[in-house]
Amino acid sequence: MGWVNWLAKLERAAKAGTTERMQSLADYDRESLAADLSAAGHKPIHAAVVLRHFYESGGRQVLGKSPIGKAVIAHVEQSIAMRRSRIITKTVAADGTTKLLVGFEGGGAVESVLMPSLQPGIAAGCVSSQIGCAMGCDFCASTRGGMERNLEAGEIVEQFLHLKEQASAIGRRLKTLVFMGMGEPMLNLDAVIAGIRRIADPQLGGLGWRQITVSTVGIVPGIDRLAGEDLNVHLAVSLHAPDDETRGRLVPMNRRWKVADVMAAARRFEAATGRIPTIEYCMLAGVNDSDAQAVILADLMQGFRAHVNLIPYNPIGAGVSGVNYARPSRERMGAFINLLRERGVVAHFRGTRGDDVNAACGQLRAAARI
Ligand code: SF4
């Protein structure tokens, strides 16, 4: 089966997994709620106020003190749910990282993560875009059970609202949001973009475009589409190996879009948006951590305004292929980053957060179904 057909089949399967259920306010944007109010005989102008109060209350209330009439409030409360997700479990790691298992009324569950920053008063959030993942990356737990379905925009927004509420409960403000949880965002891009528009809308989620990062394993048409949207979000590309032979073993999607294709798309994104992409690189001992691979990676980065983010591998047991990976030694990782920096590459290590509760990168896996 060709890759185009395979992707279309994936999308059909994801849509087929979506079930009918009552809408929540997170499913609406201003235009669709205005149309709903209008159809029910109310003034559409009230939609903006209803949604503003909903987001301000963290998705708990339609209205606080408001000039809107009781009839509008009654209509919204009777016909639209406040939320259609709930926190099934909440696990807090020693470093304060909080992993939520969020279950949806429409079926299935995902994990979302809140990471308190080292800086006081703020926190970062990580949301999922699909239930499971079909991409099969060998070092990632999210793909082990395959892909169940795409999340809808409202389900993405509700994860954001849960994280915002959790941050507020510990006296912090949710400052940034990354789409690095379960799933490949570029294969559910309509919902991801619709969710981002609500989350970044100053009158709704109020997070701001620049605080949002969309990650991809290298779905080139998705990168190009994101670059062409009027979104000002960041892009993170999961490269994980600088050569096709190694990357093909780690990331099956490399069979469709090779290292050169993915890097060219990342360069186009930077040229079109002016936003500096991040090249994500999960460090695996004896697999992608050699001096030679550091030099090849540095060559790929020449003349490219992008940063390399090195992620020490977080254990998940045997990968899809049965291989057991390990994190390289500190010395090896230090030598690798030094080779990059000596060649002018801006490179950092990403701090490992929440690995004691399997909340770190690559470890997310919904352990429950509802
Ligand atoms: S790394 Fe991302 S794209 Fe790859 S299997 Fe995991 S969730 Fe899917």
Residues whose N, C-alpha, C, O or C-beta is under 5 A from the ligand:
A	BS01	SF4	C133 M135 G136 C137 C140 S142 T143 G181 M182 G183 E184 V217
